[in-house]
Amino acid sequence: MRNLSSNISDKANLIWSIADKLTGAYKPHEYGEVILPLTVIRRFDCVLADTKDAVLAEDEKMKTVAMKDEFLKRKSGYSFYNTSRFTFQRLLDDPDNIEANFKNYLNGFSPNVQEIIEKFKFDGHITTMAKKGILYNVLKEYTTPKGNLHPSKISNLEMGYIFEEIIRRFSESHNEDAGQHYTPREVIELMVNILFIDDSDVLSGNNIKKTLYDPACGTGGMLSVASEYLHRMNSGAELIGFGQELNDHTFAICKADILIKGGGAEQIKNGNTLSDDQCADMQFDYILSNPPFGREWKNEKSAIEKEAKQGFAGRFGPGTPAIGDSQMLFLLTAISKMKDSGSRVAIIHNGSPLFTGDAGSGPSEIRRYILEHDLLDAIIALPNDIFYNTGIATYIWVLSNKKPEKRRGKVQLINANHMFVKRRKSLGNKRNDISPQAIAEITRIYGEFKENDISKIFSNEDFGYHKITVERPLLDENNKPVLSKGKPKPDSSKRDTENIPLSEDINKYFGREVLPFAPDAWIDEKKTKVGYEISFTRYFYKYTPPRPSKEIMDEILTLEQELEGSLTEIFRK
């Protein structure tokens, strides 16, 4: 993994060094606006190089044929092509007309590639570079060895990494959030391992077709790694990827990457999943996602609340989270895409969805829906510092509506927080990796479904509680209860609440824990609510006894003696 990462970084360095030609015409934080689209276009150029002349000959021969598009795709060997006589190399033959010729070259691409180029909003940059006199030199750099992106030199897997690395550098220079666009590949590999672990029999046949969906697909890493995994497991199986991405640049890269790999790029949609679900009414066999953490949904508020009013006819029937964090909306989106016949979900969250929100609140009601419908299969705590944009605690939620018998009514919690290796060099906030050995170990622990030091198994109701409101009487000046309609009037200053596990009888708990200390107390049953939370850290807490007081005192005395000796030496001088 480290050798691969090193090679990718070296190749990305070479491509990023082309930005030196932009100095003066662009500010450093603008470099990515040129380097990203040019790298994608150059990859297309290299991929099509071997069949370029055959495509041109076919195009010349079939100018009047209505189905020319399909014939040109066959000649190119891909689901895209370019009918311009130019290539990056041939553009250099006419420096005086570089701008017009380059635009002619871009216009020669098939419509599906032109859509990708348009998302980069690149046309203005061509004009800017031409006016500044740098367009020729920039394109020339891409024809040197550093810009050779031919598949014989750089595999599709490596190219995906390179795209991600360039985005990371661009985002850092632009002071943006690189981590929102993609997920470390080892995290995706772990998620995919978990996702497919119980389906080996289903996926082992011939002509197997399954669907995968990512509602925040970024550069398409989730879709790519899952497809590669399934192909390794069974070369006769096909995973058809669907996704939606808000950011134009990452959408363009995702679509380009899938197009080059021969996938169904038309199934990748551009737009806001929360306010404009372009996969509405569709269900999938698998859902994988790493939605943004802590992103507010104010801009989507109107559309989300409108859909929420539809109840369970829409995605947000169980409730909506606080306006400042949209990640549970993506969780509900994933749940809404599960097939009645059975689907599995792996989605990454930070700690917030585990416990935020009091009983009856949106987040608690969402957890309640998930647990009472037996959808939560497992939660895996990941090591800190494995993401590029955050060092906080993160978790993989695994959901299923086709649990095997042994897992029904149960939730497995796995604490893999300590299972990492240190990186030799940090990438943003990413200081740690999950090794292949750790991925295998976590997968094994999940598959065995047994309790040990890092695996705990709970019943669904273990996470639920009744929140009761405890009232005590308002007293008059004679210390007598004030009555209202014959009943004691509650004193709001003495009001309290208690959280009682669902597994306990409320009245027995009240009699044991409250009445001995407040004999005049009662429960306002109208205010009783059901809540759910998952206190992950508490379940794995290990008590460390305090050091003996004598040991601490001896240490303090020793330090005092050392300090006194140091001060004496100072004053002697």
Secondary structure, 3 states (H helix, E strand, C coil): CHHHHHHHHHHHHHHHHHHHHHECCECHHHHHHHHHHHHHHHHHHHHHHHHHHHHHHHHHHCCCCCCHHHHHHHHHCCCCCECCCCCHHHHCCCHHHHHHHHHHHHHCECHHHHHHHHHCCCHHHHHHHHHCCCHHHHHHHCCCHHHCCCCCCCCHHHHHHHHHHHHHHHHHHCCCCHHHCCCCHHHHHHHHHHHHHHHCCHHHCCCEEEEEEECCCCCCHHHHHHHHHHHHHCCCEEEEEEEEECCHHHHHHHHHHHHHHCCCHHHEEECCCCCCCCCCCCCECEEEECCCCCCCCCCCHHHHHHHHCCHHHCCCCCCCCCCCCCHHHHHHHHHHCECCCCCEEEEEEECHHHHCCCCCCHHHHHHHHHHHCCCEEEEEECCCCCCCCCCCCEEEEEEECCCCHHHCCEEEEEECCCCCEEEEEEECCEEEECCHHHHHHHHHHHHHCCCECCEEEEEHHHHEEEEEEEECECECCCCCECEECCEECECHHHCEEEEEECCCCHHHHHHHHCCCCCCCCEECHHHCEEEECCCHHHHCCCCCCCCCHHHHHHHHHHHHHHHHHHHHHHHHC
